[in-house]
Amino acid sequence: MTIEELGTPVVLLVNPGFLRDAESASSNKGMPVIRTLPLNVACESTVKKDIDAGTSEAMPGIVEALTKPLSDHERAPKWSTEQPPRIAFKGSYEDVNRYFYRSGWTDGLPIVPPIEEAVKEMMTGTDLPAGHVVAEVIPRHGKATIEKIAINAVMAGALPTHLPVIIAAVEALADQKTRFDTFEVSTGSWAPFFAINGPIRDQIHINYGSGALSPGDIANAAIGRAIGLIVRNIGGARKGVEDMGVIGNPAKYSLVIGEDEENSPWDPLHVERGFKREDNTLTVFFPNSYMQAVPKGTDAAGIAKAMLDMNPWSMSCFIVIPSHAEILASEGWTKKSLKEYLVKGLENPMEAYLKSQGEEPESEDILAQPPAAADPESLMILVAGGPGAWTGLLRSVGGIENDFVTVKIKLPKNWDKLVKKYGNIVPNYARY
């Protein structure tokens, strides 16, 4: 696009599966008619004969695209300036859901219709005005106003007490250090992971005990789901158009957890990151894989060795159950010493593969660099989970530099009233 703006014709060679993505990106950046040409070479191919064949096949099209005169539409593309109606649809619950789904506004699950009254009630969860812009959301830079955030929160089934957390999440994603601009739409299928700290955990019933990452808790489920809808509906990240995750990631439905601060022998995550214990915070990073393991030994050495064997490459978060944290702390392990132990001697899996093939990694290849986990600060240790012996690990595998980002959750003046109004919405399982 920059070359075109300088007056030189350009044709963009694109893998056929990425044509719509390219059109969306160029349109979003102000040049909707940049010429694109499918290049029939497998993504990230390293087979020279296939690359040569695909390039040769594309040459006639390249010549034509570079020399064919511009059409009237290409010279002066017309932008739609129509304002969408405030009322999108009227009908039954089933009608609304089918209309929203066909319009591409859902995540595939039924939504709560965002009627005016419900959106207005949702916005009691903040003191900010409806038109306040919290952030621009990639990839299409939609303006995330409080009202638009509230609409998606209603659709996700969230409560007004969840809105401060959802707003904080949007603020956090706007921080460039998260690399949200890459991770949310990348082929690697990363998903945002949100860790909640502070008194708000219990006030809105964030699960940090047994099954903390499982379905069954409205706060964990609806907060994460609301962010997914915001990214889709405000940011414009459509599956297979802008979000090019090759396999996808079920964690994009929701990946929210609290920390069991009361049963942790160490400072909680937000205190470790410079906040006060009484502060309410949200911490985010983007993993794309999740695993669990059981230590072979339940002493501190056995637990630590099992964590090391899980290979926390790149940005990683260990979920350590309270009983294991107590054992580690009782034998002198701090978060700092545990992180230092975990990164010591780690080997980059890409580097190991190249060496096994008799090749030396190239220094300029980002995937061949030492893992980001060589820095203890690229590891997060979160105490959560129930009784048992499992350790969880969320990893951001892919070699792209990013960071953990923590923001403070801002509560409205009517917070105590909201907590009283919605605080009794909890599951009560029958006893047998």
C-alpha positions in Angstrom: 0.0 0.0 0.0 2.8 2.4 0.8 4.4 1.7 -2.6 1.1 2.3 -4.3 0.8 5.6 -2.5 4.2 6.5 -4.0 2.8 6.0 -7.5 4.2 2.5 -8.3 1.8 -0.3 -9.2 1.9 -3.3 -6.8 0.2 -6.7 -6.8 -0.1 -8.6 -3.5 0.6 -12.3 -3.7 -1.6 -14.2 -1.3 -2.2 -17.8 -0.3 -5.7 -18.6 -1.6 -6.9 -19.2 1.9 -5.9 -15.6 2.9 -7.6 -13.7 0.1 -10.5 -12.4 2.2 -8.1 -11.6 5.0 -6.0 -9.5 2.7 -9.0 -7.7 1.3 -10.2 -6.9 4.8 -6.8 -5.7 5.9 -6.4 -3.4 2.9 -9.9 -2.1 3.1 -9.5 -1.4 6.8 -6.3 0.6 6.1 -7.9 2.8 3.5 -7.1 1.0 0.2 -10.0 -1.5 -0.5 -9.0 -2.1 -4.1 -5.4 -3.1 -3.9 -4.9 -5.8 -6.4 -4.3 -9.3 -5.0 -3.4 -12.5 -6.7 -3.7 -16.1 -5.3 -0.3 -17.8 -5.1 -0.7 -21.6 -5.1 2.1 -22.4 -2.7 1.4 -24.1 0.6 1.6 -21.9 3.6 5.1 -21.5 4.9 6.3 -24.1 2.4 10.0 -25.0 2.4 9.8 -27.3 -0.7 11.7 -25.4 -3.4 10.1 -27.2 -6.4 6.6 -26.3 -5.1 7.6 -22.7 -4.5 9.1 -22.5 -8.0 6.0 -24.1 -9.6 3.6 -21.8 -7.8 5.6 -18.7 -8.7 5.8 -19.6 -12.4 2.1 -20.3 -12.5 1.4 -16.9 -11.0 3.7 -14.9 -13.4 1.1 -14.2 -16.2 -1.4 -12.9 -13.5 1.3 -10.8 -12.0 2.1 -9.1 -15.3 -1.6 -8.5 -16.0 -2.3 -7.1 -12.5 0.7 -4.7 -12.8 -0.2 -3.4 -16.3 -4.0 -3.6 -16.6 -5.5 0.0 -16.4 -7.5 0.9 -13.3 -11.2 0.6 -13.4 -13.5 3.5 -12.3 -14.1 1.7 -9.0 -10.4 1.2 -8.4 -9.7 4.9 -9.1 -12.5 6.1 -6.8 -13.9 3.4 -4.5 -17.2 4.2 -2.9 -17.5 3.9 0.9 -20.8 3.1 2.5 -21.9 5.9 4.8 -25.2 4.6 6.0 -25.8 4.6 9.7 -27.0 1.3 11.0 -30.4 1.4 12.7 -30.4 1.3 16.5 -33.0 -1.5 16.6 -31.4 -4.4 14.7 -34.2 -6.9 14.9 -37.6 -7.7 16.5 -38.9 -11.1 17.0 -39.0 -14.1 19.4 -36.0 -15.4 21.3 -35.4 -18.0 18.7 -35.9 -15.5 15.9 -33.4 -13.1 17.4 -30.8 -15.8 17.9 -31.1 -17.0 14.4 -30.8 -13.5 13.0 -27.8 -12.7 15.1 -26.1 -16.0 14.2 -26.8 -15.5 10.5 -25.4 -11.9 10.8 -22.1 -13.3 12.2 -22.6 -11.6 15.6 -22.5 -14.7 17.9 -19.8 -17.2 18.9 -22.0 -20.1 17.8 -23.9 -20.4 21.1 -27.3 -18.8 21.9 -27.0 -15.2 23.1 -29.2 -13.2 25.5 -31.0 -10.6 23.3 -29.5 -7.2 24.1 -32.7 -5.2 24.6 -32.6 -1.6 25.7 -33.6 -2.3 29.3 -30.9 -5.0 29.8 -28.2 -2.9 28.3 -29.2 0.1 30.5 -29.0 -2.2 33.6 -25.7 -3.6 32.5 -24.3 0.0 32.3 -25.0 0.4 36.1 -21.8 -1.5 36.5 -19.7 1.6 35.6 -19.8 5.4 36.2 -18.5 6.0 32.7 -21.0 7.5 30.2 -22.4 5.3 27.4 -20.4 7.1 24.6 -17.1 6.9 26.4 -14.5 5.1 24.2 -12.5 2.6 26.2 -10.3 1.5 23.3 -10.1 0.8 19.6 -10.3 -2.9 19.1 -8.3 -4.6 16.3 -8.3 -5.8 13.6 -10.8 -3.3 12.1 -10.3 -0.7 14.9 -13.9 -0.6 16.1 -14.5 1.9 18.9 -15.4 0.1 22.1 -17.7 2.5 23.8 -19.3 1.6 27.1 -22.6 1.0 25.5 -21.2 -1.3 22.9 -19.2 -3.2 25.6 -22.4 -3.5 27.6 -24.4 -4.8 24.6 -21.9 -7.6 24.2 -21.8 -8.3 27.9 -25.6 -8.7 27.9 -25.3 -11.1 24.9 -22.7 -13.1 26.8 -25.0 -13.6 29.8 -22.9 -11.4 32.1 -24.1 -9.5 35.1 -23.6 -5.8 35.8 -21.1 -6.7 38.5 -19.0 -8.3 35.8 -18.8 -5.1 33.7 -15.9 -3.5 35.5 -13.8 -6.6 34.8 -14.8 -6.6 31.2 -13.9 -3.0 30.8 -10.5 -3.6 32.4 -10.0 -6.5 30.0 -10.6 -4.2 27.0 -8.2 -1.7 28.5 -5.6 -4.4 29.0 -5.9 -5.7 25.4 -5.2 -2.1 24.1 -1.7 -2.3 25.7 0.8 -3.0 22.9 2.8 -5.2 25.2 0.2 -7.9 25.0 0.7 -8.3 21.2 -3.1 -8.6 21.0 -2.8 -7.2 17.5 -1.0 -10.3 16.4 -2.2 -13.1 18.7 -5.9 -12.6 18.4 -5.9 -13.0 14.6 -2.8 -15.2 14.1 -2.7 -18.7 12.6 -1.4 -20.0 15.9 -4.8 -19.8 17.6 -3.8 -18.0 20.7 -6.5 -17.1 23.3 -6.6 -14.4 26.0 -6.1 -15.7 29.5 -7.4 -13.5 32.3 -6.3 -13.8 36.0 -8.3 -11.9 38.5 -7.0 -10.7 41.9 -8.3 -8.8 44.8 -11.6 -8.7 46.8 -13.7 -8.7 43.7 -13.0 -12.4 43.2 -15.4 -13.3 46.0 -17.8 -10.4 45.4 -18.6 -11.6 41.9 -17.9 -15.3 42.6 -14.9 -15.9 40.4 -14.0 -19.5 40.7 -10.4 -20.2 41.8 -11.0 -23.6 43.5 -12.0 -27.0 42.1 -12.6 -26.9 38.3 -11.6 -23.2 38.1 -11.1 -23.4 34.3 -14.1 -25.7 33.8 -17.7 -24.6 32.8 -20.1 -24.0 35.6 -19.4 -20.5 37.0 -21.2 -17.5 35.4 -18.4 -15.0 36.2 -15.6 -17.1 34.7 -17.7 -18.1 31.7 -19.5 -14.8 30.9 -16.5 -12.5 31.4 -14.4 -14.4 28.9 -17.2 -14.9 26.5 -18.0 -11.2 26.6 -14.5 -10.4 25.5 -14.7 -12.9 22.7 -17.9 -11.2 21.4 -16.3 -7.8 21.8 -13.4 -8.8 19.7 -15.7 -10.3 17.1 -18.4 -7.6 17.0 -16.5 -4.4 17.8 -13.1 -5.4 16.6 -14.4 -7.3 13.5 -12.3 -10.5 14.0 -14.3 -12.9 11.9 -13.3 -16.6 11.8 -11.5 -17.4 8.5 -11.5 -13.8 7.4 -9.5 -11.8 9.9 -9.0 -14.5 12.6 -6.9 -16.9 10.7 -6.4 -19.5 13.4 -5.5 -22.7 11.5 -7.0 -25.1 14.0 -8.7 -22.7 16.4 -8.8 -22.8 20.2 -11.7 -23.7 22.4 -10.2 -21.4 25.1 -11.4 -18.5 23.0 -14.9 -19.2 24.5 -13.6 -18.3 27.9 -10.3 -18.5 29.8 -10.8 -16.7 33.2 -9.6 -17.7 36.6 -9.0 -16.1 40.0 -6.1 -16.7 42.3 -6.6 -18.5 45.7 -4.8 -15.7 47.6 -6.0 -16.8 51.0 -4.5 -20.3 50.7 -1.3 -19.3 49.0 1.9 -19.1 51.0 3.3 -16.5 48.6 2.3 -13.0 47.6 -0.5 -13.0 45.1 0.1 -12.2 41.5 -1.0 -8.5 41.7 1.1 -7.8 44.8 4.1 -9.4 43.0 3.4 -7.1 40.1 3.4 -3.9 42.2 -0.2 -3.5 43.3 -1.7 -3.3 46.8 -3.3 -6.4 48.2 -6.7 -4.6 48.5 -6.5 -3.6 44.8 -8.7 -5.4 42.2 -6.7 -6.3 39.1 -6.8 -8.2 35.9 -3.7 -9.8 34.3 -3.7 -11.0 30.7 -1.5 -12.9 28.3 -2.0 -15.1 25.3 -1.3 -18.8 25.6 -2.2 -21.3 22.8 -1.7 -24.6 24.6 -2.7 -26.1 27.9 -1.5 -29.2 29.6 -1.7 -30.9 33.0 0.7 -33.3 34.8 1.0 -35.2 38.0 4.4 -35.2 39.9 6.1 -38.5 40.4 7.0 -37.3 43.9 5.0 -35.1 46.2 7.9 -33.5 48.0 9.1 -30.1 46.9 11.7 -31.6 44.6 9.3 -33.9 42.9 6.7 -31.1 42.3 9.4 -28.7 41.0 10.9 -31.5 38.7 7.4 -32.3 37.3 6.9 -28.6 36.5 10.3 -28.4 34.8 9.5 -31.5 32.7 6.4 -29.7 31.4 8.8 -27.4 29.5 7.5 -23.9 30.1 8.8 -22.5 26.8 8.1 -18.8 25.9 5.4 -17.0 28.0 3.9 -19.5 30.4 1.7 -19.6 33.4 1.8 -22.5 35.9 -1.4 -23.1 37.9 -0.1 -24.6 41.2 -2.7 -26.0 43.5 -2.6 -24.7 47.1 -1.4 -28.0 48.7 1.6 -28.1 46.3 2.4 -24.4 46.9 2.4 -25.1 50.7 4.8 -28.0 50.2 7.1 -25.9 48.1 7.1 -23.0 50.5 7.6 -25.3 53.5 10.9 -26.4 51.9 12.1 -22.9 51.2 10.9 -22.4 47.7 9.8 -18.9 46.8 8.1 -17.8 43.6 11.4 -16.2 42.5 13.6 -19.3 43.2 11.0 -21.6 41.6 11.0 -19.5 38.4 14.8 -19.4 38.3 14.9 -23.2 38.7 12.3 -23.7 35.9 14.1 -21.7 33.3 17.6 -23.0 34.1 18.8 -25.3 31.3 15.6 -25.1 29.3 16.1 -25.9 25.6 14.3 -24.2 22.8 12.3 -27.0 21.0 13.0 -25.4 17.6 16.7 -25.3 18.3 16.7 -28.9 19.6 14.9 -30.0 16.4 17.5 -28.3 14.1 20.4 -29.8 16.0 18.8 -33.2 15.7 18.8 -32.7 11.9 22.4 -31.7 12.0 21.6 -28.0 11.3 22.7 -24.9 13.2 19.9 -22.4 14.0 20.3 -19.0 12.2 20.7 -16.2 14.6 18.2 -13.9 12.8 15.5 -16.6 12.9 13.1 -15.5 15.7 11.9 -19.1 16.2 15.5 -20.3 16.7 16.3 -17.8 19.5 16.5 -19.0 23.1 13.1 -19.3 24.6 11.6 -16.3 26.3 11.3 -18.4 29.4 15.0 -18.0 29.8 13.9 -14.9 31.6 12.2 -15.8 35.0 10.0 -12.8 34.6 8.4 -14.5 31.5 6.9 -17.1 33.8 3.7 -16.6 35.9 2.9 -18.7 38.9 -0.7 -18.7 40.0 -2.1 -20.5 43.0 -5.5 -22.0 42.2 -7.4 -25.3 41.9 -8.9 -27.8 44.3 -7.7 -30.9 46.1 -5.7 -33.4 44.1 -2.2 -33.6 42.7 -2.3 -32.0 39.2 -0.4 -29.0 38.0 -1.5 -26.9 35.0 0.5 -25.1 32.4 -0.6 -22.6 29.8 2.1 -21.8 27.2 2.4 -19.2 24.5 4.4 -21.2 21.9 5.6 -19.4 18.8 8.5 -17.2 19.6 6.7 -13.8 19.4 7.8 -11.3 22.1 5.0 -10.2 24.4 4.5 -9.5 28.1 2.1 -10.0 30.9 -0.1 -6.9 31.4 -1.9 -6.0 34.6 -4.5 -3.3 35.0 -6.5 -2.1 37.9 -10.3 -2.8 37.9 -12.3 0.4 38.6 -15.5 0.0 40.5 -18.6 2.3 40.3 -19.8 4.3 43.2 -22.8 2.0 43.6 -20.7 -1.1 43.8 -21.9 -2.3 47.3 -25.5 -2.0 46.1 -24.7 -4.0 42.9 -22.9 -6.7 44.9 -25.9 -7.0 47.2 -28.3 -7.1 44.3 -26.4 -9.8 42.3 -24.3 -11.5 44.9 -26.7 -14.3 45.5 -26.6 -15.6 42.0 -24.6 -18.8 42.6 -25.1 -22.5 41.7 -26.4 -24.7 44.5 -25.8 -28.3 43.7 -28.2 -30.8 45.2 -26.8 -33.3 47.8 -27.4 -37.0 47.2 
